[in-house]
Amino acid sequence: MRLSDAELPGLAVDGGCFLPKHTKSPSMRSFLQRPRFCQPRNLWRISSCSVRNMGSTTTGVLYALSVATSPARSAPEDASAKSHHAKSGYRNPWDSSKDVSPKIAVEILMRRLTGKANVPNTTAPTVPVRKPEFLPSRDTPNLRATWLGHACYYVEFPGGLRALFDPVLEERCGPYNLLGPKRFTDAPCKIKDIPMIDAVFISHNHYDHLSHPGVTEIAKRHPNCHFFVPLGVKSWFKSCGINQVTELDWWDERDITLSPSEQKEAKVEGAGDSASTAAEIKARIGFLPCQHATARTAFDRLQTLWGSWAIESGGKHLYFTGDTGYRAVPELPEGEDDHDPKYDFPICPAFKQVGEFRGPFDLGLIPIGAYAPRHMFSSVHGDPHDAVHIFQDTKCKKALGMHWGTWVLTEEDVLEPPEKLKIALKKFGLPEKGVFDVCDIGESREF
């Protein structure tokens, strides 16, 4: 049986990389443990380059971003215990989680070889892709979210903040961008097409959420951009020549201020010539728990943290869930629904805490895909039914789905997540449209 792109020469699992045994040689281990592993040696080094050196004309105001520690706010009693900190690395401290062993790669391969696995059909048409229409200036009365595929969202806040989440716009999500799953839907744009990026938020270090060429290009084109990352990820950015990085632990918060400078902001082709407001832009950001894991090689598993993000700016409040599970579902008899009331598996308590201490949110960006088979992935990837639970637990007023429609990471059919989302919404007594929606890749929604 011919193996898929994701299975040769190693196995990419949820953006992590579990490689064959021969990579355990000391020399190969040393190479793979480099933070830069995912890109050849001829890396871009990020310098204090002028935007004008990129051949762009200029328009608008360039903002300088500063970061300050936020005044302490209330948090759950267990937050100060840091129970997610392990002796070496990090862990999920709840009964709702089970350890996902690297041996999962072997099980995936065996399911393929024995014919047990469902191989999703990616023949077009699948998910519609449209060219994004980014706003030409910072002036907008609404919160505006544009899905750029998988877990990448570009969010334009009232008041002017422009934020990018988990940007991966390359063809593959894997080491060197040569290994790992290949896109079955096109990227709707390139980094160079995005007119303004003030802040980039990374949920964790898996390859489908953190791209070396992506973040280095952002840093080069937007030299004032600041990167916000989980604990342990800052050193990877610094190895790439990116120093404007703040790393946070769960329940940490920061206040950010964007102050206008005398320099001019780069104009992106097609972005228009509308003048931008020159007022200060303020936001409060917080890094919050979720149930997941991390790895970029076979040797750095759980050595960096994962999490979700809350951003409040311009009178709007956004929750970006990142990658997460909700319950750990064991292997059940074929045809059994793990959401049947007779099954009472522990749920992740972190989301109700997020809703209680940081909610409500105007918009939640919540994953709905990469969940099958459930006994293998439920601990780290919720399904659409879990997503609706998370939506309610976190007190989101509206939500958009993500983490589907881009790469085949698991066995569910590529168009199954939105269909299952409709079923889950109906089961919860919620309308199929207008509350928790999905959109086309490249489409913008306002809230």
N, C-alpha and C positions, 0 to 999 in steps of 0.2 A: 504494500500500500504506500502511495506517495505521501510524504509528510507535508504539512502546510508551511507557509513562510515562517510562521511563528515557531516552528519546531526544528528548524535547521539554521545553524548547526547546534544551537542550544534551545532551551525552552523559555519563552518569555511568559511569565505568569503575572497578570495584573500590572504590567509595566515593570516588574522586578525581573531579574535575570537569574535563572537557575541553570548553570552550565554543566556540561558533562564532566565526568570524574577526572579527565586528563588535565583540567584546568587547576587541579589542586597541587600542581608542581610549584615549588617555592618561587621560581621566576615568574610564572604566570600569575600566581596569587599576588605577588608584589605589584605587578602591572595592573591587575584588575582592581586593586584596592586604592589606586590613585583616584582622588575625587573627580578628576576630569574624565574618567573612563566613560566613554560615549562619544568621543570625538578624536580625530587624528591630532598629531602634535602641532600642526600649524594653526594654532588657535589665534583668534582675535584677542589682542590685549587691549583692554579698554583704557584709553587715555583721555585727557581733558581736551578732546577734539572739539572744534567749533562746529556748530550746526551748519554754518555757512560752507564749511569744507566739504559737505556732502552734495554740493551742487544744487541745493534747494534755494528758492527765493524765500523771503521771510514775511511773516504776518503775525499780528497778535503780540501778546506779552509772554515772555518766558518767566516761569515761576521757580523759585528756589524752595525746596521742601525741608522743613526742620521737624525733628521728632523729639517729643518730651514725654516723660513718665506721667501718666494720668493720675489724678487723685484717686485714692483707693475707694472702690465701691464694694457693696455687699457681694458676697459669693457664697456658694454652698459650704457647709461646715467641713466637708471632707476635702475641699480644695487645697487647704494649707498642708494637708498630710502628704501630698505629692505621691499618692499610692501608685501612680502610673510610672514612677521612676523605679527601675529595676537596678540590681547590682551592676549590671552591664547593659546600658541602653534603656529601653522603655517597654511598657506592656499595657494591655487593656485590663483594668483592675475590676472587671465586672463578671458576674456569672453568665451574662449574655454573650460572652466571648469564649471561643475555643481557639487554641493555637493552630494556625495554618502551617503545617510543616512544609519544608522544601520538597518533601516527597510527593507533594501534590502534582509536581511536574511529571513524575513517573505515572501517576494515576491518570492524568490527562492523556499521556501518550498511549497507555494501555487501552483506554477507552476507544481511542482512535483505531488502534491496531486490531481490536476485537470487534469493531463495528458497533459498539454500544453508544458511541457519541453521536449526537445530532450535529451535522455539519451545516451551519447556516448558509442559505443561498444568498449571495451578494450580487446577483445579476441585476443590473439596472432595469427599471427605475426602483430606487429604494427611498431614501430621504431626500426631498427637494433641497437644492442648494441655490441660494440667490446671492447676488453681490451686496454686501452690507452698505447701508447709507448712514455713514457717520455724520454727526452734526458738525457744521463748519466752524462753530464757535463754542464757547463755554456757556452760553446763555440758553438755559432750558428750564421750564417750570416744573418738569416732571422727572421722576426716576426712569431711566431708559436703559434697558438691558438688551444686548445683542449677542445671540448664541453663535459662536465661531466654530462649533463642532466639539464633540466629546464633553470635556469638563471646562472648556475655555469660554468665558464670558467677558465681554467688554461692557462696562457699566459707566454711564454718564449721569452724575448726580446733579441735582439742582444746586446752584452755588458754584459749580465749576469743576469739582473733582472728577478726574478721569482715571478709572481703575481697570486693571486687566487681571483676570484670575486664571491660573494654571495654563499659561499659553504654550500650546504645542500645535504648530501649524505645519509640521513636516510630514513627509509621505509615510514614514514609519515611526513607530514609538519603540525604540530599542537602542542598544549600544551602537555608536557610530552612525545612527540613523540608517544602518544597512541591515541589521537584524530586527526581528520582532514583526508584529502584525503590520500589514500594509493597508492603507486607507481603501475603503470601498466607496466612500463619498469624497469628493474633492474638497480641499480647504477653500473657504469662501473668499479669502483674501490672503495677503502676505503681511508680515510685520510692517513693511514700508508703507502700506496703505492706511495704517491707523494714524490719525492726525495728531493726537495728544495722548501721552501716557505719563501720568504723574506717579502712579504707584502700581506695583505688581505684587500680587498675593499668591503664595505657593502653599498648597495644602499638605503636600508630602513629596517625597523624592522619587516616586515611581516614574518610569520613563513616559507614561502617558499623561503625566502631570507636570513634569519638569524636563525641559529640553535645553541642552547646552547651546545649540545654534540659535534657538529662540531667544533666550535671555541675553546672550552676548550681543545679538543684533539690536535688541531693545536698548541695552546700555549704550551702544554706539550711536544709535539714532536719537536717543532721548537721554543725553548725558546727565540731566537733573533727575531722572527717574529713581525712585527708591524702592527697594525690594524688601518685602516682609515675609519671613520664613519661620518654620518651626525650629525648635532647639536642635542643634547639631548640623544644620544645613548651611550656616553662614560660612564655614570653612570651605565648603565646596564652591561657593560663589567667589570667595577671595582667591581660590586657586585659579579661577577663570579670569581674574583681573578685575572683578567687580567688588567695590568696597562700600558702596552705599546700601548697606544691608542691615536690617534689624531683625534679630531672632527672638522669638517669644515662647514662653511656656503656656500651658493651659491656664486660662483666667487672667493672664497678663493683658494690660491695656496700655495704649499710647495715644497721646494727642498729637496730631500732625497739623502743621500750618504751612500753606503755600503762599509765599510772599512774592509779589511782582518785582521783577528786576528791570534794569534798563536795557537788557539784551532783548532780542526778538526771538519769537518761537518759530520753529521750522514749519514751513507750509508744505503739506502733503498734496501731491497732485490731485486736483478734483475736490479739495476740501473747501474751496471758496475763500472769500476775502473779508468775511464779516469780522468786525473788531471784537476782541474779547474783553470782558470786564477786567479792570485792574484792581479790584478789591481783593483783600486777603481771602483765602479759602481755608476753611477749617474742617477737621474731621476727627472723630474718635474711632479707633480701631481696637478690636479685641480678638485674641486667639482663644478658641474654645475647644472642648473635647469632642471627639467622635471615636468610632470603633473601627480601627483599621490596622495597618502594619506598614513597614518600610523595608526597602532594599534596592540597591542598584547593581549589586554584584552578588555572587554566592557567599560572600564573606562579610557583608556589613548589615546583615539582617537585624532589624529592630534597633539599630545604633543611632538613628535619628527619629525625632518625634513626628507625629501626624496630627491633624486637627482641622477645625472649621474656623470660619472668620465672620465677625460681625463688624459692619462699617456703618457709622452714622454721620451723615453730612448733608447740609442743605435742607434739614428738616425731614429727611428720609432715612429709613433704617433697613439695611440689607443683611441677609444671612446667607453665606455661602457654605454649604455643608461639606464640601470636599468629597472624598471617598469614604463610605461608611457602611458598616453592617448595623443591624438592629437586634437580631436574635441569632443564636447558633442552632441551626436545625439539623438533627441527625438524619441518617439515611432512613427513609420511610418506605413502606411497600409501594410498588408502582401504582400510580393513580391516586394516591392519597394527597390531600391538600393540607399543607402544613399550617394554613390559616384557619382550619376547621376549629371550632370552639373546644373540641375535645383535647386539642394540643395546647398546653399552657407552658410554653418555653419562656425562660426569663428574658426580659427586654432590657435594652440599654437605658439606664436611668439618666444618662447625661443630657438627653434632649429635653426632658421635662425641666431639668435644672437650667438649661439654656433659656427655655421659654420663661421660667419664673424669674430669673435674675437678669436677663438681658433682653427679653422680648417686651412687647410684641414687635414684629418685623413687618414692614410694608411688603417685602418680597423675599421669598426664599428660593434659592437655586439648589435643587435637590436631585441627587442621582436616582435614576430609575432602571438602569441596565447593568449587564455583566453579572448575572446572578445564578446561572444554571450550569451544572446541577446544584441544587440548593444545599445538599449535605457537604459540598465542597466549598462553596463560596458565600453562604449566608452570613457567616461570622464577620466577613469584611465587606460584603456588598449586599445591601438590601434590595428587595424586589419592589415593584410598584406599590404593593400593599403596605410594605414596610415604609415606603416613601410617604404615603398618606399619614401613617402614624407619626412620622418625624415632622411632617407639616403641621399636624395638630399639636404635638408635644411642644414644639418650639414657638407656637403662637404666631405663625406666619399668616398674614391676611391673604396673600396671593402667593403662587409658586409657579416656577417654570422647571421642567425636567431637563436633565443633562446626563452625561455619562452613558450615552447610547448613540447609535447611528453613524459611527465613524470608523472604528476598528472592531474586528471580531476578536473579542477577548474570552468569550465563554460560549456556551452551546445554545442559548435561546435564539430563535429566529430574529433577524435584525429588526423587523417591524413589530415584534411581539411586545416590547415594553410599553408603547403608547396604548396598545389595545388592552393590556392588562391594567394599565392605569385607569382607563375608563371603567373597567369592571370594579376596581377597588373603590373608585369615587362613588359609584352607584351603591356599593355595599355600605359605605359610610354615610349615605344619604346626602351626598354632595353632588352638585351639577357636573355633568361631563365637561362642560366648557365654562371658562370665565373665572375659575377659582384656582385650579392646578392644571396648567396647560402644558402642551408641547408646542414647539414652533419649528419652522424650517431652519436649516443651517444658514446663517447670514441674516436672519430676520430679527428685527428690533421690536420690542414691546415696551409700552410706556405705562407707568403706574403712579 
